[in-house]
Amino acid sequence: MADVLPLVEARLRTALGEPDARAAVTFLGTDRVEVLRFQAGDIVRYATLGMSAQPMADPTAVIADPVAGPRAELVLSVRTGLADTDKVLRPLAVLAASPQVEGVVVAPGASLDVGGPLWPGAPFTSVLVAEPGGLVEDLELDEPMEPVRFLPLLPMTPNEAAWKRVHGAQALQERWLTRETDLRHPARASVALD
């Protein structure tokens, strides 16, 4: 069975270009996770590399299947020059390691909390996992492995995260859309939630 990560990196390079920086983080008892940085005009994208090496296991399963199960990487896009967003590397790696560490399955509609600002001074402490397939296409793998999905992350303020818990991910995304919220602005205020 082929190593998944070189295929994942090739897909990221095809979709986003050459990374201009990369950092690796290793947590005790987990595989290494890298975060690649891609600059595209006034947008910088951070993509994890390593989360998809193993399939995410159902936390209720007695034994984790080493082959079958969903696989994903995370992608965060923000505007450059408005905040020190390069400090998001460690929080992103923590989120990417959460399936191994906490036994969670990261899927669209989920909220992921980092327990502090995403970067210094950021008004965001969590992200909403959005639907894949827009920026980076799914990477099909040989059967019985499931495709690798590249999940966009949308930063949420604490108020937005609380509102999402009550009303759901779809309602929050509709609120952002109707208010024309710039989800890539690293210092944006919370959307009006009245």
N, C-alpha and C positions, 0 to 999 in steps of 0.2 A: 504494500500500500504506500502510495507516494506521500512525502512530507507535505502537509498542507500549507505551511507558512511561506515557502518560496512562491507558491501559486498565488497566495493572498497578496504578497508584496508586489508581484507582477501586475495583478489586477489594479491595485492602488496606483501604481506608476502609470498604467495605461489611462486611468480615469483622471488622475490629479497631477501628473507630471513627475519630475524628479524631486524627492524630498530635499530640503535645504538644511535640515537638522534632524537628529534622532537621539533619543535617550532611552536607556534601558533601566527597568526597575525589577528587582526580584524580592518577593516576599517569602518569608519562612514557610516552607511546605508547598510552594506553588512554582509553576514554570515561570520563566522570565517573560516579562511583557515589555515590548518596546512601544514608544510613541513617536510617530514620524510627523514632521512638520512640512507642510506644503504651502508655498506662497503663491497666490494668484491675484495679481493686481492689489487692490486694497482689502482683500480677504485672505486670511490665513486659516488653513485647515489642519487640524490635528487628528491623526488616525492611529488607533491602536493596532498592534501587530503581536499576536500571541494568544489572544483570547480564544481564537478559533482552532488552536492546536488540538484541543480536546472538545468533544461534544458536551454541551451543558446537560447535566443530569437532572431528572425529575427528583426533587428533594424527598419525595415519598417513596422512591424506589429503594429496595433493600440493597441491590448491587447496581452500581452505575455501569451502563453499557459503554465499553471503550470505543465503539465505532458509531453506533446510531445515536441520533439526538441532534437538536439544533446547534448550529455553530454561528458565531457572529463576531464582528469587530465593530468598534465605535468610532464615529466621525463627528467632530465638533468644528463648526465654522464661525469665525468672528472677524469683525473689522479690525484692521491693524492700526497701530499708532494712537489708540485711545486708552489703552490700559496695558499693564504688564502681563499679557495673557500667556506668555511662555511659561509662567509658573503653574499652568494647568496640567503640566505633564504628569506630576505625581498623582493628583486627584484622578486623572483619567486612567492611569495605570491601576489605581485602587479599584475603580469601577470595573475595569476589564478583568481584574483578578477575582471579583466577587462571586462568579459562578463556582470557581474552585474553592474559595475560602468559605463562603456562606452557603453553597449549594443552591443558589438561586438560578432561575432561568430568566435571562434578560430578553424581553419581548416588547414590541410596540405597545404603547399605552402605559408602560411601567414608569414609575418614578424612581430615580436613583439619587440618594442623598449622600453627600461627601462629608457632612458633619462640620463644615466650615466654608468660607468663601472659596469659589472655584479658583481664584487667583487673588493676589493682594488687592483689597479694596472692592472686590466684586460684590454686587448686590445679590448674587446668586449662590445658593448653597446646595442646590439639587438640579437635576435635569429631567426632562421628559423625553422618553425614548420614542422617536417618530417612526413612521413607516419607511422601510428600505426601498431601494430600487431607483431613486431619483438621481442622485449624484454618482454613486458607484453601483453598477449592476451586480446582482447576485453572482457568486462564483459556483458553478455546478461542479460537483465532485463525483468520483466513481461510486456506484451503488456498493454497499447500502448507506454510504455517508450522505447526509443531507447537505444542501448547498450552504455556503458561507454567505450570510446576509450582512450588509454594511449598514448599521443602524445610526441614523442621524440623531444627535443629541441637541435638545433645545433647552437652554438655561432657564430656570424658573426662580423667581424671588420666593422667599418664604410665604408671602401672602398668596401668590399664585399656586404654590404647592398645596397649601391648605385648601384653597378653593377647588383645586383639581381633585383632592381626596373626596370632597362632598359631591361635586358635579360631574366628575369624570374627565378623561383626557380629551375626548371629542369636543366637549363644551368649552374647555380652555382653548383648544386650537381654533375653534370658531370665534371665540372672543378676540384672540390675537388677530385673526384674519379681518374681522369687521372693524377693528380699531387700527388696522394697518400698522401693527407693531413691527418694528425692526428687530427681529430676533437675533440678528448678528451683532447688534450694538453692545459692546462689552460693559456699558454703564447705563443701560436703559432703565427707566423706572418701571415699576409694576404696572401692568395694564389695568384700566379701571374695571373693578369687579362688582360694581353696584347693580 
